[in-house]
Amino acid sequence: MRRSKGSRTGTRQKLLKKNREKGVLSVSRIIQKFEIGDRVHIDIDPSIQKGQPHPRFHGKTGRVVEKRGRSYLVEVMDGNAKKILISRPVHLRPQRG
């Protein structure tokens, strides 16, 4: 049988919630707003599948380029190439400092 090539392949540890993080998600995380040019960390929440960026970008930092509907376009460096990700605000955290 051929190996599945789904979007969450090989992410057993990466997309795992710790015991203290399980439960209902806070509303402030869902409705948070970002401005164009803000720096954000990509922190995928595995309990919400809509608007997830590719797991390869989990833990990376990028810059908000555009708002598109409920989602944001985030520009991330992947090696020497710039990539544009579409992500919902649940999977983003503001960079402090």
N, C-alpha and C positions, 0 to 999 in steps of 0.2 A: 504494500500500500504506500502511495506517495505521501511525503510529509506535507502537512498543512502549511500554508504560507499566509496565514491571517495577519491582521494588523497588530495583534498582541502576542505574536510568536516569540518565545524565549524571554518573557518578562515576568517569570514567576516571582522573583525577588524584587525586581524594580517596581512593579505595580502591585505591591503588597502593603496593606495598611497595618501599622502596629496596633496592638490591643488598645492603647489609650486613645488612638485616633479614630477608632470605629464609632459608629453612631450617626446621629443626625448632623448634617453639615450646618455650620453657622450661616445665618442669612447675610451677614456682612460680607462674607466671602463670595456669595453669589452675586450681590448687587454692587460690588466694588467697581469704581470708575477709574479709567486711565486717560491721560491726555496724550496727544501725539508728541512723541519725543521722549516720553517716560521710559526709564530703564526698568525691565521686569525680569524676574526669575521664572523659568518654566518649571512648575511643580505639579505634575499630573496627579489628579485625584482619581484613583481607579474606580471609585464607586459611581462616577458620572461618566458615561461613555460618550455623550454628545460633545462635540467640539474638542476632542482630545487631539493634541498634536502627536506626531509619531514618537514612540518611546525613545528613539535615538536622541531626541532633544531634551529629555528629562534632566534637569539640573543645570541647563545652560542659561545664559543671560542674554537678553536681546533688547531691542528698542522698538517701541510701538510706532508703527508707520501710519496706520489707518484704522478707522472703525468701520466695520462692515456688518450691518444688522446688529445682532447681539454680540458678535465676535469682534476680535481685534486681529489685525495683521501685525505680526512681530517679525522683525528682521534679525536673523541669527547668523553668526559666522560658523560655517561647517568646514573646517580646514581653511582653505584660502577662498572658498566660495561663499557668497552671501545667499542665504535661503530666506524665503518668506513663508511663515507659518500662519495658518488660520487657527485661532484658539479662543475658546470661551474664557471669560474672566475667572471662572472657578479654577482653572489650571494655571493661573498666573498669580504671582505675588510681587508687590512693589519692592524695588531695591532700596534699602535704607542707606542713608548717608551720602 
